[in-house]
Amino acid sequence: MKHFLTLLSHEIRMLLVSPSTYIAAVLFLAVMGSVFNGILDTYSQAPQEASPASVFFQLFWLPVLFMVPLLTMKCLAEERRLGTIETLLTTPVTTTEVVLGKYGAAYALYIALWGATGGFFWILGKFAGDRRILDLGPLVGGYVFIAVSGLLFVAIGVLASALSRNQAVAGILCFTMLFALIFGVHYLADAAWLNTDILHPVRAAVGYGQVLQHYEDFTRGVVDLRQLLFYVTGTVLSLVFSILSVEAKQIHS
């Protein structure tokens, strides 16, 4: 892994000079800024029980479904389409270093974009004149959830890119997998046919993977080690399958 930091810095530089990165950043901040403005309008009209931070992070899935595919769909698919991945792997670097370098750069940008939204709350606290409106519990819990869940979301995007030579297909595949993880598992947990005794282990596994429930727990200050294990394990498996996919396609090419 001695070349990992070199590859990571190179991938970050490539992202910083890519126009698509700034397009994604502007769209992300515009959408989340509009969401935040709508929340403030609602709070200015009538008192609300939930804090602004809690409501803001409820919509975490909106940028995840669209931003993660944009950040990851080119990372391996485009390299394979252009044939540059083969050239890269002839140098003294391993497939693992290449995949982890691209993953690390995408995750760093993902966190940076979410971190920029902290300015919304800083401005709110500055001009509201009462920092109690921020309610640090849901605010900190929301950002911790974003950081932890982002590990898996970005890894899924890298996996989708590793499975296809076409970046558009990779983006659609990433969107589908993230939608199935966030909403598919949530609705499956409410399925009546899972209530039978024989399917109890399946129901328990589905309940364990409910991302929307994890969000609620984090914003309430409840951090379950099993949830952390879910994201770490899912991230590792996604990256392992990404590495194996790249290596397998190298053998057959």
Secondary structure, DSSP 4 states (H G I P E B T S, - for coil): -TTHHHHHHHHHHHHHT-HHHHHHHHHHHHHHHHHHHHHHHHHHHS--SS-HHHHHHHTTHHHHHHHHHHHHTTTTHHHHHHTHHHHHHTSS--HHHHHHHHHHHHHHHHHHHHHHTHHHHHHHHHHHS-GGGG-HHHHHHHHHHHHHHHHHHHHHHHHHHHT-S-HHHHHHHHHHHHHIIIIIHHHHHT-GGGGSGGGHHHHHHHHHT-HHHHHHHHHTT---HHHHHHHHHHHHHHHHHHHHHHHHHHHH-
